[in-house]
Amino acid sequence: MHKSKLSKKVLSFLIWLSCLFSQIQLDVNWTPYVTYYLSMVDINTGESNMPIFLAELRRESIALDSVDVDIEFEIIIDSDALGVDNETLVKVETTKPIILTAPIHLSNMDLNLTTDKIFDDYGNPVDLHLDITEQLDMEQADQMFSAIVQTGQLPDGIYTFRVVATPENGTPIESVDILHISNPSMLQLISPGGILADTTINEVYTSFPVFQWESDPCNYIDPITGESGCEFFIRVAEFNSKEHSSMDQAIESVTRLPLDQSLGFTRAGFGVTTFQYPTDAGDLEAGKIYVWQVKKDIVTTSGTEQLFSEIMAFKVKDFTSTDGQNENPEDTSPAGIVLQSLIGDDLTQQYFGQGGLLEGMIANGKITLNGESVDVSFIQSMVSVGIVSEDVNGNETYRTMEVISVEVVE
């Protein structure tokens, strides 16, 4: 009798001890997207057509042979665009605990009213009883849906995704993913170039120019490489007036970048806004006109979408040309032209013109910025675009470059 009471006390102690410590483990992997579409989840049934999370649920080694576990999945919205202040879009949770004996893999696609059974890693069926316990007020939902019916996208705002697993008489385990969703829609080319009619003033002084563009940021991290931001691609093609009637026709023809015509575009990188024309690409020839375009890949819950920029044209300066446009002898090297752009025509004539202190001298092309050597095309882009600066919110602006002093070394 004494032995029986002792066994019961030991058993009660073990149960109490298991309650003190976590009886389960929950590992959640969130699927990265840039844009979320409303079709990703039905707020009336909880049904999802795209994975938002993938989770593994398993017992701890000290837990009993089976553990009753409640599961819930919730999406919370905080969006000024929708007039919604930290409200639940939908919450799906179990009405009866699942019986956990072996590890279970589940996702948001399992948590809907039409699913009554899932399988653990050993192939054993596990009963699933679910209900929608909370959802956005239908009047608000109708207003929200009508406001974004044209795109189907969730508007800009803060979206919180929660997965909670609670063992019987135990402490809940929560995994949260908070997203600041900003649907990217802007992609604007900066330099080099412009329209075809302006190629005489949109010249570059190198065969390896630096391309620049602007785009709104992407809250995306590539799950394979870990790189952040949307991925950008670029292509460059020659414009031949005898073969092409427009820039659109030229950009769709044979490209200089990439050389492999089956690719269409060359990778520029994740989250970048500049790209140096590579030395191993097709040569850009002096005197010829080229067009370029940038593509932005946006990962959404409906697949990868592509955003294309406009097309810009530029001309590679031909320094051997004898068109007689310049009345006075000038330094027509790339570095000399950039120097003239920096200090202006008046100072250029005053110092380098006839009778000037630096008459006959030319720029040697050795350019440093803050003590580091830079390419002339980089300085050219700063002259034409300006100097980039970033405010506290991460927004980029460009200010005109100002010349404070000029130093000349013999």
VENTA-V240837 format. One record per residue. N is the residue number from 1. RES is the residue in three letters. PHI is phi in whole degrees, 0 to 359 (999 if undefined). BURIAL is I if it has 24 or more other C-alpha atoms within 12 Angstrom, else O. Layout:
# VENTA-V240837
n: <N | N>
res: <RES | RES>
phi: <PHI | PHI>
burial: <BURIAL | BURIAL>
This chain:
# VENTA-V240837
n: <1 | 2 | 3 | 4 | 5 | 6 | 7 | 8 | 9 | 10 | 11 | 12 | 13 | 14 | 15 | 16 | 17 | 18 | 19 | 20 | 21 | 22 | 23 | 24 | 25 | 26 | 27 | 28 | 29 | 30 | 31 | 32 | 33 | 34 | 35 | 36 | 37 | 38 | 39 | 40 | 41 | 42 | 43 | 44 | 45 | 46 | 47 | 48 | 49 | 50 | 51 | 52 | 53 | 54 | 55 | 56 | 57 | 58 | 59 | 60 | 61 | 62 | 63 | 64 | 65 | 66 | 67 | 68 | 69 | 70 | 71 | 72 | 73 | 74 | 75 | 76 | 77 | 78 | 79 | 80 | 81 | 82 | 83 | 84 | 85 | 86 | 87 | 88 | 89 | 90 | 91 | 92 | 93 | 94 | 95 | 96 | 97 | 98 | 99 | 100 | 101 | 102 | 103 | 104 | 105 | 106 | 107 | 108 | 109 | 110 | 111 | 112 | 113 | 114 | 115 | 116 | 117 | 118 | 119 | 120 | 121 | 122 | 123 | 124 | 125 | 126 | 127 | 128 | 129 | 130 | 131 | 132 | 133 | 134 | 135 | 136 | 137 | 138 | 139 | 140 | 141 | 142 | 143 | 144 | 145 | 146 | 147 | 148 | 149 | 150 | 151 | 152 | 153 | 154 | 155 | 156 | 157 | 158 | 159 | 160 | 161 | 162 | 163 | 164 | 165 | 166 | 167 | 168 | 169 | 170 | 171 | 172 | 173 | 174 | 175 | 176 | 177 | 178 | 179 | 180 | 181 | 182 | 183 | 184 | 185 | 186 | 187 | 188 | 189 | 190 | 191 | 192 | 193 | 194 | 195 | 196 | 197 | 198 | 199 | 200 | 201 | 202 | 203 | 204 | 205 | 206 | 207 | 208 | 209 | 210 | 211 | 212 | 213 | 214 | 215 | 216 | 217 | 218 | 219 | 220 | 221 | 222 | 223 | 224 | 225 | 226 | 227 | 228 | 229 | 230 | 231 | 232 | 233 | 234 | 235 | 236 | 237 | 238 | 239 | 240 | 241 | 242 | 243 | 244 | 245 | 246 | 247 | 248 | 249 | 250 | 251 | 252 | 253 | 254 | 255 | 256 | 257 | 258 | 259 | 260 | 261 | 262 | 263 | 264 | 265 | 266 | 267 | 268 | 269 | 270 | 271 | 272 | 273 | 274 | 275 | 276 | 277 | 278 | 279 | 280 | 281 | 282 | 283 | 284 | 285 | 286 | 287 | 288 | 289 | 290 | 291 | 292 | 293 | 294 | 295 | 296 | 297 | 298 | 299 | 300 | 301 | 302 | 303 | 304 | 305 | 306 | 307 | 308 | 309 | 310 | 311 | 312 | 313 | 314 | 315 | 316 | 317 | 318 | 319 | 320 | 321 | 322 | 323 | 324 | 325 | 326 | 327 | 328 | 329 | 330 | 331 | 332 | 333 | 334 | 335 | 336 | 337 | 338 | 339 | 340 | 341 | 342 | 343 | 344 | 345 | 346 | 347 | 348 | 349 | 350 | 351 | 352 | 353 | 354 | 355 | 356 | 357 | 358 | 359 | 360 | 361 | 362 | 363 | 364 | 365 | 366 | 367 | 368 | 369 | 370 | 371 | 372 | 373 | 374 | 375 | 376 | 377 | 378 | 379 | 380 | 381 | 382 | 383 | 384 | 385 | 386 | 387 | 388 | 389 | 390 | 391 | 392 | 393 | 394 | 395 | 396 | 397 | 398 | 399 | 400 | 401 | 402 | 403 | 404 | 405 | 406 | 407 | 408 | 409 | 410>
res: <MET | HIS | LYS | SER | LYS | LEU | SER | LYS | LYS | VAL | LEU | SER | PHE | LEU | ILE | TRP | LEU | SER | CYS | LEU | PHE | SER | GLN | ILE | GLN | LEU | ASP | VAL | ASN | TRP | THR | PRO | TYR | VAL | THR | TYR | TYR | LEU | SER | MET | VAL | ASP | ILE | ASN | THR | GLY | GLU | SER | ASN | MET | PRO | ILE | PHE | LEU | ALA | GLU | LEU | ARG | ARG | GLU | SER | ILE | ALA | LEU | ASP | SER | VAL | ASP | VAL | ASP | ILE | GLU | PHE | GLU | ILE | ILE | ILE | ASP | SER | ASP | ALA | LEU | GLY | VAL | ASP | ASN | GLU | THR | LEU | VAL | LYS | VAL | GLU | THR | THR | LYS | PRO | ILE | ILE | LEU | THR | ALA | PRO | ILE | HIS | LEU | SER | ASN | MET | ASP | LEU | ASN | LEU | THR | THR | ASP | LYS | ILE | PHE | ASP | ASP | TYR | GLY | ASN | PRO | VAL | ASP | LEU | HIS | LEU | ASP | ILE | THR | GLU | GLN | LEU | ASP | MET | GLU | GLN | ALA | ASP | GLN | MET | PHE | SER | ALA | ILE | VAL | GLN | THR | GLY | GLN | LEU | PRO | ASP | GLY | ILE | TYR | THR | PHE | ARG | VAL | VAL | ALA | THR | PRO | GLU | ASN | GLY | THR | PRO | ILE | GLU | SER | VAL | ASP | ILE | LEU | HIS | ILE | SER | ASN | PRO | SER | MET | LEU | GLN | LEU | ILE | SER | PRO | GLY | GLY | ILE | LEU | ALA | ASP | THR | THR | ILE | ASN | GLU | VAL | TYR | THR | SER | PHE | PRO | VAL | PHE | GLN | TRP | GLU | SER | ASP | PRO | CYS | ASN | TYR | ILE | ASP | PRO | ILE | THR | GLY | GLU | SER | GLY | CYS | GLU | PHE | PHE | ILE | ARG | VAL | ALA | GLU | PHE | ASN | SER | LYS | GLU | HIS | SER | SER | MET | ASP | GLN | ALA | ILE | GLU | SER | VAL | THR | ARG | LEU | PRO | LEU | ASP | GLN | SER | LEU | GLY | PHE | THR | ARG | ALA | GLY | PHE | GLY | VAL | THR | THR | PHE | GLN | TYR | PRO | THR | ASP | ALA | GLY | ASP | LEU | GLU | ALA | GLY | LYS | ILE | TYR | VAL | TRP | GLN | VAL | LYS | LYS | ASP | ILE | VAL | THR | THR | SER | GLY | THR | GLU | GLN | LEU | PHE | SER | GLU | ILE | MET | ALA | PHE | LYS | VAL | LYS | ASP | PHE | THR | SER | THR | ASP | GLY | GLN | ASN | GLU | ASN | PRO | GLU | ASP | THR | SER | PRO | ALA | GLY | ILE | VAL | LEU | GLN | SER | LEU | ILE | GLY | ASP | ASP | LEU | THR | GLN | GLN | TYR | PHE | GLY | GLN | GLY | GLY | LEU | LEU | GLU | GLY | MET | ILE | ALA | ASN | GLY | LYS | ILE | THR | LEU | ASN | GLY | GLU | SER | VAL | ASP | VAL | SER | PHE | ILE | GLN | SER | MET | VAL | SER | VAL | GLY | ILE | VAL | SER | GLU | ASP | VAL | ASN | GLY | ASN | GLU | THR | TYR | ARG | THR | MET | GLU | VAL | ILE | SER | VAL | GLU | VAL | VAL | GLU>
phi: <999 | 298 | 294 | 296 | 297 | 295 | 298 | 296 | 294 | 296 | 296 | 296 | 296 | 294 | 297 | 298 | 295 | 294 | 286 | 293 | 259 | 296 | 273 | 226 | 235 | 231 | 249 | 241 | 247 | 270 | 276 | 281 | 225 | 265 | 237 | 250 | 257 | 299 | 292 | 293 | 209 | 265 | 288 | 271 | 237 | 80 | 290 | 238 | 250 | 224 | 289 | 264 | 216 | 233 | 228 | 242 | 244 | 211 | 281 | 287 | 295 | 271 | 284 | 293 | 297 | 219 | 229 | 278 | 228 | 262 | 237 | 217 | 228 | 222 | 241 | 244 | 243 | 227 | 219 | 295 | 298 | 262 | 71 | 248 | 248 | 54 | 246 | 283 | 285 | 200 | 230 | 247 | 211 | 286 | 268 | 229 | 298 | 279 | 262 | 264 | 243 | 241 | 303 | 234 | 254 | 216 | 221 | 299 | 290 | 277 | 267 | 212 | 291 | 271 | 262 | 242 | 203 | 233 | 235 | 280 | 292 | 262 | 87 | 277 | 289 | 233 | 294 | 230 | 243 | 234 | 206 | 274 | 265 | 202 | 205 | 299 | 308 | 299 | 294 | 295 | 297 | 297 | 296 | 294 | 296 | 291 | 289 | 236 | 295 | 291 | 256 | 77 | 275 | 290 | 295 | 304 | 165 | 254 | 241 | 250 | 249 | 236 | 236 | 231 | 241 | 236 | 286 | 301 | 60 | 240 | 271 | 297 | 248 | 239 | 235 | 234 | 235 | 254 | 242 | 264 | 276 | 227 | 290 | 290 | 220 | 252 | 211 | 233 | 283 | 249 | 202 | 271 | 110 | 183 | 277 | 301 | 293 | 255 | 294 | 292 | 256 | 254 | 263 | 248 | 253 | 211 | 276 | 230 | 289 | 260 | 267 | 229 | 211 | 238 | 202 | 288 | 289 | 244 | 273 | 221 | 235 | 294 | 292 | 268 | 267 | 80 | 286 | 250 | 94 | 291 | 267 | 249 | 227 | 221 | 217 | 226 | 220 | 279 | 261 | 241 | 298 | 281 | 248 | 240 | 262 | 204 | 293 | 299 | 292 | 292 | 291 | 271 | 269 | 296 | 262 | 275 | 221 | 280 | 288 | 284 | 291 | 283 | 275 | 83 | 226 | 254 | 296 | 259 | 132 | 271 | 65 | 261 | 229 | 223 | 208 | 273 | 302 | 285 | 288 | 266 | 271 | 296 | 299 | 269 | 269 | 300 | 86 | 259 | 258 | 230 | 240 | 214 | 210 | 240 | 241 | 237 | 269 | 243 | 275 | 238 | 289 | 252 | 109 | 274 | 256 | 240 | 246 | 253 | 280 | 289 | 247 | 236 | 241 | 215 | 236 | 275 | 301 | 258 | 281 | 267 | 293 | 240 | 278 | 69 | 288 | 267 | 283 | 253 | 300 | 226 | 279 | 262 | 289 | 307 | 293 | 294 | 292 | 296 | 299 | 297 | 296 | 288 | 263 | 90 | 294 | 297 | 293 | 299 | 294 | 296 | 266 | 258 | 284 | 299 | 84 | 285 | 299 | 247 | 302 | 90 | 276 | 229 | 290 | 277 | 84 | 272 | 243 | 236 | 232 | 54 | 86 | 249 | 290 | 229 | 280 | 298 | 294 | 293 | 294 | 300 | 293 | 292 | 293 | 281 | 259 | 114 | 260 | 282 | 222 | 235 | 273 | 294 | 268 | 85 | 279 | 265 | 228 | 238 | 245 | 295 | 287 | 244 | 267 | 267 | 203 | 235 | 244 | 244 | 242 | 288>
burial: <O | O | O | O | O | O | O | O | O | O | O | O | O | O | O | O | O | I | I | O | O | I | I | I | I | I | I | I | I | I | I | I | I | I | I | I | I | I | I | I | I | I | I | I | I | I | I | I | I | I | I | I | I | I | I | I | I | I | I | O | O | O | I | I | O | O | I | I | I | I | I | I | I | I | I | I | I | I | I | O | O | I | O | I | O | O | I | I | I | I | I | I | I | I | O | O | I | I | I | I | I | I | I | I | I | I | I | I | I | I | I | I | I | O | I | O | O | I | I | O | O | O | O | O | O | I | I | I | I | I | I | I | O | O | I | I | O | O | O | O | I | O | O | I | I | O | O | O | O | O | O | O | I | I | I | I | I | I | I | I | I | I | I | I | I | I | I | I | O | I | O | O | I | I | I | I | I | O | I | I | I | I | I | I | I | O | I | I | I | I | I | I | I | I | I | I | O | O | I | O | O | I | I | I | I | I | I | I | I | I | I | I | I | I | I | I | I | I | I | I | I | I | O | O | O | O | O | O | I | I | I | I | I | I | I | I | I | I | I | O | O | O | O | O | O | O | I | I | O | I | I | I | I | I | I | I | I | I | O | O | O | O | O | I | I | I | I | I | I | I | I | I | I | I | I | I | I | I | O | O | O | O | I | I | I | O | I | I | I | I | I | I | I | I | I | I | I | I | I | I | I | O | O | O | O | O | I | I | I | I | I | I | I | I | I | I | I | O | O | O | O | O | O | O | O | O | O | O | O | I | I | I | O | I | I | I | I | I | I | I | I | I | I | O | O | O | O | I | I | O | I | I | O | O | O | O | O | O | O | O | O | I | I | O | O | O | O | O | O | O | O | O | O | O | I | I | I | I | I | I | I | I | I | I | I | O | O | O | O | O | O | O | O | O | O | O | O | O | O | O | O | O | O | O | O | O | O | O | O | O>
